[in-house]
């Protein structure tokens, strides 16, 4: 399980790339804006993030702002890990 900010961000980008079948995802790529995340992929991504990082992502945290890019998702994961939202 990645623990540093950059490691978390890299892990998130890898998950998104794999999920979407894209190799052009960067930390600041607009995931919803560019159409990489639709509602089904968002649900899949949340499940993968929870499994990969050992956190529970509350439903109220699944927002367009938190899932705008790999970096914003990594920030959410880091926040949840620091807050102790481990599964």
Secondary structure in CASP SS format (residue, H / E / C, confidence):
PFRMAT SS
TARGET T0000
AUTHOR 0000-0000-0000
METHOD secondary structure of the structure
MODEL  1
X C 1.00
X C 1.00
X C 1.00
X C 1.00
X H 1.00
X H 1.00
X H 1.00
X H 1.00
X H 1.00
X H 1.00
X H 1.00
X H 1.00
X H 1.00
X H 1.00
X H 1.00
X H 1.00
X H 1.00
X H 1.00
X H 1.00
X H 1.00
X C 1.00
X C 1.00
X C 1.00
X C 1.00
X C 1.00
X C 1.00
X C 1.00
X C 1.00
X C 1.00
X C 1.00
X C 1.00
X C 1.00
X C 1.00
X C 1.00
X C 1.00
X C 1.00
X C 1.00
X C 1.00
X H 1.00
X H 1.00
X H 1.00
X H 1.00
X H 1.00
X H 1.00
X H 1.00
X H 1.00
X H 1.00
X H 1.00
X H 1.00
X H 1.00
X H 1.00
X H 1.00
X H 1.00
X C 1.00
X E 1.00
X C 1.00
X C 1.00
X C 1.00
X H 1.00
X H 1.00
X H 1.00
X C 1.00
X C 1.00
X C 1.00
X C 1.00
X C 1.00
X C 1.00
X C 1.00
X C 1.00
X H 1.00
X H 1.00
X H 1.00
X H 1.00
X H 1.00
X H 1.00
X H 1.00
X H 1.00
X H 1.00
X H 1.00
X H 1.00
X H 1.00
X H 1.00
X H 1.00
X C 1.00
X C 1.00
X E 1.00
X C 1.00
END
